[in-house]
Amino acid sequence: MIVRTLDELKKTGRYAEKPGHWSSARYLLRDDNVGFTMTRTTVAAGSTLDMQYKNHIEANLIIAGEATVTDLDTQSEYHLSPGAMYTLDKHDKHRLHANSDLTIVCIFTPALTGTETHDEDGSYPVL
């Protein structure tokens, strides 16, 4: 059984942040051998992130806050609030705009190592 606290993640390098913009608490990573990654991501109100996960599928569950996600290929916009979920099942190029402080539980497959950083088009490499 794996049990972790936010304090433990911060002490063990499983936490990353850009103060005033976002944070990522990485609860499960590839070295946990469960086949996926689970994070708790926060995004500060007013932040806009353009991303496209070319090498991963990502599912997101909104826990707190309000946001808009836009499919940048179709320009379809979706309002997100607590209990809403969106999945980038086709490696969708998208824009997330946090209308208020946002808390999201994110699931990635394949699993991340935890050291990835977004490249110029907003995706993570496969490490």
C-alpha positions in Angstrom: 0.0 0.0 0.0 1.2 3.5 -0.9 0.3 6.3 1.5 1.7 9.8 1.1 1.2 13.3 2.5 1.8 16.6 0.9 4.5 17.3 3.4 6.3 14.1 2.4 6.1 15.0 -1.3 7.7 18.4 -0.6 10.5 16.8 1.4 11.2 14.1 -1.3 11.3 16.2 -4.4 7.8 15.2 -5.7 6.6 18.7 -5.5 7.2 21.5 -8.1 5.8 25.0 -8.3 6.0 28.3 -10.1 5.0 30.6 -7.2 1.9 32.7 -8.0 1.1 30.5 -11.1 0.9 26.8 -10.4 2.0 23.9 -8.3 2.1 20.1 -8.8 2.1 17.6 -6.0 3.2 14.3 -7.6 1.6 11.5 -5.5 2.3 8.6 -7.9 5.1 8.4 -10.5 6.6 5.8 -12.7 8.9 4.4 -10.0 5.8 3.5 -8.0 5.1 0.8 -10.6 1.3 1.3 -10.8 1.2 2.2 -14.5 0.0 5.8 -14.2 0.8 9.1 -12.6 -1.5 11.0 -10.2 -0.9 14.6 -9.3 -2.7 17.4 -7.5 -2.3 20.5 -9.5 -3.2 24.0 -8.5 -3.5 26.9 -10.9 -3.7 30.5 -9.7 -6.7 32.7 -10.8 -6.0 34.5 -14.0 -3.4 32.0 -15.2 -3.6 30.7 -18.8 -1.7 27.6 -19.9 -1.4 26.4 -23.5 -0.5 22.7 -23.6 -0.5 19.6 -25.8 0.5 16.2 -24.3 1.8 14.6 -27.5 3.2 11.6 -25.6 0.7 11.1 -22.8 -3.0 10.8 -22.2 -4.2 13.1 -19.3 -7.5 13.0 -17.4 -8.4 15.8 -15.1 -11.0 16.1 -12.3 -11.8 19.6 -11.0 -11.9 19.6 -7.2 -12.2 23.3 -6.6 -12.5 26.5 -8.6 -13.7 27.5 -12.0 -12.0 27.4 -15.4 -12.4 27.3 -19.1 -10.7 24.7 -21.3 -10.5 25.4 -25.0 -9.8 22.8 -27.7 -7.4 24.9 -29.8 -8.0 22.9 -33.0 -11.9 23.3 -32.9 -12.1 26.4 -30.7 -14.7 24.5 -28.6 -14.8 26.0 -25.1 -16.0 24.1 -22.0 -16.8 25.6 -18.6 -15.2 23.6 -15.7 -16.4 23.6 -12.1 -16.0 21.2 -9.2 -17.0 17.7 -10.3 -16.3 18.3 -14.0 -13.8 16.1 -15.8 -11.9 16.5 -19.1 -9.6 14.0 -20.8 -7.2 14.8 -23.5 -7.7 11.5 -25.2 -6.5 12.6 -28.7 -3.4 14.5 -27.5 -5.6 17.6 -27.8 -3.9 21.0 -28.1 -5.7 23.0 -25.5 -5.7 26.2 -23.4 -6.7 26.1 -19.7 -7.7 29.4 -18.2 -8.3 29.6 -14.4 -11.2 31.9 -13.7 -10.5 31.4 -10.0 -7.9 29.5 -8.0 -8.2 26.0 -9.4 -7.4 22.5 -7.8 -7.3 19.5 -10.2 -6.5 15.8 -9.7 -4.6 14.8 -12.9 -3.9 11.3 -14.1 -1.2 10.6 -16.8 -0.4 7.5 -18.8 2.2 6.4 -19.5 3.4 7.3 -16.1 5.7 10.3 -15.6 9.1 10.2 -13.9 8.4 13.5 -12.1 11.4 15.3 -13.7 9.6 16.3 -16.9 9.2 19.9 -17.8 6.9 21.3 -20.5 8.7 21.9 -23.8 7.9 24.8 -26.2 4.6 23.3 -27.4 3.4 22.5 -23.9 4.0 18.7 -23.9 6.2 16.4 -21.8 8.8 14.2 -23.4 8.8 10.5 -22.7 11.7 9.8 -20.4 
